[in-house]
Amino acid sequence: MKDTRMLAETWVNGFNENNWDKVFPKHSYNGIRNNSVSQRCWLTMAQTLNHHKGGNLSSDEILYFVRNGFRDVSGGGPIETMQAVNYALGLDVWDQIAFTLAMNTFSARGIIPELNGWSVGPLLTHTIVKTINSGNVLGVSQLNAGASGAHSMVLNGYRINGNGNFYIHLLNTDNMGGSEWRYYSNIAFLELDVFADFITNGFAALADALAGTNLSNNMFFSYYIPPPFVTGRSANPSVFIDTDGDGIVDFDEIKRFDTDPLNPDTDRDGISDYQEILDYKKCETYSNTFAPIIIRTLSPDSYDTINTPQ
């Protein structure tokens, strides 16, 4: 979820002055659901792959890189998911134009695309077995049952029962860090059930998406196998450090707000950097509802800002 104290300045997505600098281990705060930190499956998949490969990136840092800022986390379509994973694994990151051209080229040829480890099509059991037995994992994306969008996860294990039933182990199945064993196929059918399910539901998915009706079940529509040689990218230490103790991590001060990470009051005006950024954000967020009024207090060197309806 939100896993650093980087300032979440996009308040329209559920953040405010009480929580914008907090870590959210779950997608709620004081019992209130926060949708801005519940739609991070694409970031969580990239972060999990990063950690599996020895990295220690936060999902916040990945988000900042992909979107060049700490903006709304929802969405994360195929292109951004690829960018997030490639960044997390220290691979070359194509820009959106390059990704779009590549995908359109594959689509125009009418073939199942495979792009730098990313594949669209049915995930076969022998691919799972070979990948897991090599010590690797897979990133998978499913089309959710009920025509309710898609969800990205990490597949990190399998088991085969005596009757031939093949189960897979998935991480982050519920956007709360949960995991589960899920039936996938029966090897006695030589994977024909996987093909049949993909063909049946693949066409049904298009029809249902147009009609707005429900899908019969969850269906994997793409998967990613990390190259065996990659190493997870290491985190920028400044994401977790607040040298001057002003409530703003050094990364934000250096990369986002151009303030001094060694001085809690960069412009030496008696108002801390944190308070100035907070006040600016208040004005930006509430400008259409409130007008700030400056009231002089007993101290000649300090002022209090209150908001009143226009």
PATI-368642 format. One record per residue (C-alpha): residue in one letter; z, x, y. Coordinates in steps of 0.1 Angstrom, whole numbers, plus 5000, padded with zeros to 4 digits. Layout:
BEGIN
resn:a, up:Z, east:X, north:Y
...
***
This chain:
BEGIN
resn:m, up:5000, east:5000, north:5000
resn:k, up:5007, east:5014, north:5035
resn:d, up:5022, east:5046, north:5024
resn:t, up:5027, east:5067, north:5056
resn:r, up:5043, east:5062, north:5091
resn:m, up:5009, east:5065, north:5108
resn:l, up:5008, east:5039, north:5135
resn:a, up:4990, east:5007, north:5124
resn:e, up:4977, east:4997, north:5158
resn:t, up:4955, east:4968, north:5146
resn:w, up:4982, east:4942, north:5152
resn:v, up:4958, east:4913, north:5147
resn:n, up:4959, east:4921, north:5109
resn:g, up:4996, east:4914, north:5105
resn:f, up:5013, east:4944, north:5123
resn:n, up:5036, east:4943, north:5153
resn:e, up:5061, east:4964, north:5171
resn:n, up:5087, east:4958, north:5143
resn:n, up:5066, east:4972, north:5115
resn:w, up:5036, east:4992, north:5128
resn:d, up:5053, east:5025, north:5121
resn:k, up:5068, east:5015, north:5087
resn:v, up:5059, east:5024, north:5051
resn:f, up:5051, east:4993, north:5031
resn:p, up:5058, east:4999, north:4994
resn:k, up:5048, east:4963, north:4987
resn:h, up:5025, east:4939, north:5005
resn:s, up:5052, east:4920, north:5022
resn:y, up:5077, east:4927, north:5049
resn:n, up:5110, east:4908, north:5051
resn:g, up:5095, east:4882, north:5027
resn:i, up:5064, east:4876, north:5048
resn:r, up:5031, east:4884, north:5032
resn:n, up:5011, east:4910, north:5050
resn:n, up:4975, east:4906, north:5041
resn:s, up:4966, east:4938, north:5060
resn:v, up:4982, east:4959, north:5033
resn:s, up:4974, east:4937, north:5003
resn:q, up:4936, east:4944, north:5002
resn:r, up:4937, east:4981, north:4995
resn:c, up:4924, east:4982, north:4959
resn:w, up:4894, east:5003, north:4970
resn:l, up:4918, east:5028, north:4986
resn:t, up:4943, east:5026, north:4958
resn:m, up:4915, east:5035, north:4933
resn:a, up:4905, east:5065, north:4953
resn:q, up:4941, east:5076, north:4957
resn:t, up:4948, east:5072, north:4920
resn:l, up:4918, east:5093, north:4910
resn:n, up:4929, east:5119, north:4936
resn:h, up:4963, east:5121, north:4921
resn:h, up:4949, east:5123, north:4885
resn:k, up:4929, east:5153, north:4896
resn:g, up:4959, east:5170, north:4911
resn:g, up:4957, east:5159, north:4947
resn:n, up:4984, east:5142, north:4968
resn:l, up:4965, east:5122, north:4994
resn:s, up:4980, east:5091, north:5010
resn:s, up:4958, east:5060, north:5011
resn:d, up:4963, east:5059, north:5049
resn:e, up:4946, east:5093, north:5052
resn:i, up:4917, east:5081, north:5031
resn:l, up:4914, east:5050, north:5052
resn:y, up:4914, east:5070, north:5084
resn:f, up:4886, east:5093, north:5072
resn:v, up:4864, east:5065, north:5059
resn:r, up:4867, east:5043, north:5089
resn:n, up:4873, east:5070, north:5115
resn:g, up:4905, east:5052, north:5125
resn:f, up:4934, east:5032, north:5113
resn:r, up:4916, east:4998, north:5113
resn:d, up:4916, east:4967, north:5091
resn:v, up:4918, east:4977, north:5055
resn:s, up:4901, east:4947, north:5040
resn:g, up:4866, east:4948, north:5027
resn:g, up:4859, east:4982, north:5012
resn:g, up:4825, east:4973, north:4998
resn:p, up:4805, east:4996, north:4974
resn:i, up:4795, east:5021, north:5001
resn:e, up:4830, east:5025, north:5016
resn:t, up:4845, east:5027, north:4981
resn:m, up:4821, east:5055, north:4972
resn:q, up:4829, east:5073, north:5004
resn:a, up:4867, east:5069, north:4998
resn:v, up:4865, east:5082, north:4962
resn:n, up:4842, east:5111, north:4971
resn:y, up:4865, east:5122, north:4999
resn:a, up:4895, east:5119, north:4977
resn:l, up:4880, east:5142, north:4951
resn:g, up:4867, east:5167, north:4976
resn:l, up:4830, east:5159, north:4970
resn:d, up:4802, east:5156, north:4995
resn:v, up:4805, east:5123, north:5013
resn:w, up:4772, east:5107, north:5022
resn:d, up:4771, east:5086, north:5053
resn:q, up:4763, east:5049, north:5052
resn:i, up:4726, east:5053, north:5059
resn:a, up:4721, east:5077, north:5030
resn:f, up:4741, east:5055, north:5006
resn:t, up:4721, east:5025, north:5016
resn:l, up:4688, east:5042, north:5012
resn:a, up:4697, east:5055, north:4978
resn:m, up:4709, east:5021, north:4966
resn:n, up:4678, east:5003, north:4979
resn:t, up:4656, east:5029, north:4962
resn:f, up:4673, east:5022, north:4929
resn:s, up:4671, east:4984, north:4934
resn:a, up:4634, east:4986, north:4943
resn:r, up:4627, east:5004, north:4910
resn:g, up:4643, east:4976, north:4891
resn:i, up:4665, east:4999, north:4870
resn:i, up:4702, east:5001, north:4864
resn:p, up:4714, east:5025, north:4891
resn:e, up:4734, east:5057, north:4884
resn:l, up:4743, east:5077, north:4914
resn:n, up:4765, east:5108, north:4912
resn:g, up:4787, east:5094, north:4885
resn:w, up:4786, east:5058, north:4898
resn:s, up:4769, east:5033, north:4874
resn:v, up:4761, east:4996, north:4876
resn:g, up:4759, east:4978, north:4843
resn:p, up:4780, east:4971, north:4813
resn:l, up:4808, east:4996, north:4805
resn:l, up:4803, east:5004, north:4768
resn:t, up:4832, east:5012, north:4745
resn:h, up:4818, east:5045, north:4734
resn:t, up:4817, east:5055, north:4771
resn:i, up:4853, east:5046, north:4775
resn:v, up:4864, east:5065, north:4743
resn:k, up:4844, east:5096, north:4752
resn:t, up:4857, east:5097, north:4788
resn:i, up:4894, east:5091, north:4779
resn:n, up:4893, east:5115, north:4750
resn:s, up:4880, east:5142, north:4773
resn:g, up:4912, east:5138, north:4795
resn:n, up:4893, east:5120, north:4822
resn:v, up:4897, east:5084, north:4836
resn:l, up:4873, east:5059, north:4850
resn:g, up:4872, east:5039, north:4883
resn:v, up:4861, east:5003, north:4875
resn:s, up:4852, east:4973, north:4897
resn:q, up:4853, east:4937, north:4885
resn:l, up:4839, east:4905, north:4898
resn:n, up:4870, east:4883, north:4898
resn:a, up:4871, east:4850, north:4879
resn:g, up:4870, east:4820, north:4903
resn:a, up:4844, east:4835, north:4926
resn:s, up:4872, east:4851, north:4946
resn:g, up:4857, east:4885, north:4954
resn:a, up:4860, east:4918, north:4936
resn:h, up:4888, east:4941, north:4926
resn:s, up:4888, east:4979, north:4919
resn:m, up:4911, east:4995, north:4894
resn:v, up:4915, east:5027, north:4873
resn:l, up:4910, east:5026, north:4835
resn:n, up:4932, east:5053, north:4819
resn:g, up:4936, east:5044, north:4782
resn:y, up:4923, east:5025, north:4752
resn:r, up:4936, east:5014, north:4718
resn:i, up:4919, east:5000, north:4687
resn:n, up:4936, east:4975, north:4664
resn:g, up:4931, east:4973, north:4627
resn:n, up:4908, east:4943, north:4631
resn:g, up:4885, east:4962, north:4654
resn:n, up:4897, east:4947, north:4686
resn:f, up:4893, east:4972, north:4714
resn:y, up:4918, east:4971, north:4743
resn:i, up:4917, east:4990, north:4776
resn:h, up:4946, east:5000, north:4799
resn:l, up:4941, east:4993, north:4836
resn:l, up:4961, east:5004, north:4866
resn:n, up:4968, east:4983, north:4897
resn:t, up:4957, east:4950, north:4882
resn:d, up:4976, east:4929, north:4907
resn:n, up:4974, east:4949, north:4939
resn:m, up:5011, east:4955, north:4935
resn:g, up:5009, east:4986, north:4913
resn:g, up:5010, east:4967, north:4880
resn:s, up:4992, east:4977, north:4848
resn:e, up:4982, east:4959, north:4817
resn:w, up:4965, east:4961, north:4783
resn:r, up:4934, east:4939, north:4783
resn:y, up:4911, east:4929, north:4754
resn:y, up:4876, east:4942, north:4760
resn:s, up:4855, east:4940, north:4729
resn:n, up:4854, east:4942, north:4691
resn:i, up:4838, east:4974, north:4677
resn:a, up:4827, east:4955, north:4646
resn:f, up:4801, east:4938, north:4667
resn:l, up:4786, east:4972, north:4677
resn:e, up:4793, east:4963, north:4714
resn:l, up:4770, east:4933, north:4712
resn:d, up:4798, east:4912, north:4726
resn:v, up:4799, east:4934, north:4757
resn:f, up:4762, east:4931, north:4763
resn:a, up:4763, east:4894, north:4757
resn:d, up:4792, east:4889, north:4781
resn:f, up:4775, east:4910, north:4808
resn:i, up:4742, east:4892, north:4804
resn:t, up:4757, east:4857, north:4803
resn:n, up:4781, east:4862, north:4831
resn:g, up:4759, east:4885, north:4851
resn:f, up:4734, east:4858, north:4856
resn:a, up:4761, east:4832, north:4859
resn:a, up:4778, east:4853, north:4886
resn:l, up:4747, east:4850, north:4908
resn:a, up:4744, east:4813, north:4902
resn:d, up:4781, east:4806, north:4908
resn:a, up:4782, east:4828, north:4939
resn:l, up:4754, east:4807, north:4954
resn:a, up:4769, east:4774, north:4943
resn:g, up:4805, east:4784, north:4951
resn:t, up:4817, east:4774, north:4916
resn:n, up:4841, east:4793, north:4894
resn:l, up:4833, east:4821, north:4871
resn:s, up:4844, east:4819, north:4835
resn:n, up:4862, east:4853, north:4834
resn:n, up:4866, east:4887, north:4851
resn:m, up:4835, east:4909, north:4846
resn:f, up:4831, east:4946, north:4853
resn:f, up:4800, east:4952, north:4873
resn:s, up:4803, east:4989, north:4881
resn:y, up:4822, east:5020, north:4870
resn:y, up:4827, east:5056, north:4881
resn:i, up:4834, east:5087, north:4860
resn:p, up:4847, east:5116, north:4880
resn:p, up:4831, east:5150, north:4873
resn:p, up:4854, east:5170, north:4850
resn:f, up:4854, east:5200, north:4874
resn:v, up:4866, east:5183, north:4905
resn:t, up:4901, east:5189, north:4921
resn:g, up:4918, east:5162, north:4941
resn:r, up:4919, east:5169, north:4978
resn:s, up:4953, east:5180, north:4992
resn:a, up:4969, east:5159, north:5020
resn:n, up:4971, east:5171, north:5056
resn:p, up:5008, east:5179, north:5060
resn:s, up:5008, east:5166, north:5095
resn:v, up:5005, east:5130, north:5081
resn:f, up:5041, east:5132, north:5069
resn:i, up:5057, east:5154, north:5097
resn:d, up:5071, east:5144, north:5130
resn:t, up:5079, east:5177, north:5146
resn:d, up:5093, east:5164, north:5179
resn:g, up:5110, east:5134, north:5164
resn:d, up:5095, east:5109, north:5187
resn:g, up:5085, east:5084, north:5160
resn:i, up:5048, east:5095, north:5159
resn:v, up:5037, east:5117, north:5130
resn:d, up:5019, east:5149, north:5141
resn:f, up:4986, east:5137, north:5127
resn:d, up:4985, east:5108, north:5150
resn:e, up:4995, east:5129, north:5180
resn:i, up:4968, east:5154, north:5174
resn:k, up:4940, east:5133, north:5160
resn:r, up:4944, east:5099, north:5175
resn:f, up:4965, east:5098, north:5207
resn:d, up:4960, east:5133, north:5222
resn:t, up:4997, east:5138, north:5227
resn:d, up:5018, east:5169, north:5222
resn:p, up:5034, east:5170, north:5187
resn:l, up:5060, east:5195, north:5201
resn:n, up:5070, east:5173, north:5231
resn:p, up:5082, east:5137, north:5228
resn:d, up:5072, east:5131, north:5265
resn:t, up:5038, east:5148, north:5269
resn:d, up:5033, east:5139, north:5305
resn:r, up:5070, east:5144, north:5314
resn:d, up:5073, east:5111, north:5332
resn:g, up:5106, east:5101, north:5316
resn:i, up:5089, east:5076, north:5292
resn:s, up:5084, east:5088, north:5256
resn:d, up:5050, east:5091, north:5241
resn:y, up:5060, east:5064, north:5215
resn:q, up:5070, east:5039, north:5242
resn:e, up:5039, east:5045, north:5262
resn:i, up:5017, east:5039, north:5232
resn:l, up:5037, east:5009, north:5222
resn:d, up:5035, east:4994, north:5258
resn:y, up:4997, east:5000, north:5259
resn:k, up:4994, east:4983, north:5226
resn:k, up:5014, east:4953, north:5238
resn:c, up:4992, east:4949, north:5268
resn:e, up:4961, east:4952, north:5247
resn:t, up:4973, east:4927, north:5221
resn:y, up:4989, east:4901, north:5245
resn:s, up:4966, east:4904, north:5275
resn:n, up:4952, east:4870, north:5269
resn:t, up:4986, east:4853, north:5266
resn:f, up:5011, east:4873, north:5287
resn:a, up:5011, east:4891, north:5320
resn:p, up:5034, east:4921, north:5322
resn:i, up:5059, east:4921, north:5350
resn:i, up:5077, east:4953, north:5361
resn:i, up:5113, east:4948, north:5370
resn:r, up:5133, east:4975, north:5387
resn:t, up:5167, east:4981, north:5369
resn:l, up:5199, east:4997, north:5382
resn:s, up:5185, east:5031, north:5374
resn:p, up:5160, east:5042, north:5400
resn:d, up:5141, east:5063, north:5375
resn:s, up:5136, east:5037, north:5348
resn:y, up:5118, east:5004, north:5345
resn:d, up:5119, east:4975, north:5321
resn:t, up:5087, east:4956, north:5311
resn:i, up:5090, east:4920, north:5301
resn:n, up:5062, east:4895, north:5293
resn:t, up:5059, east:4861, north:5307
resn:p, up:5032, east:4834, north:5302
resn:q, up:5004, east:4835, north:5327
***
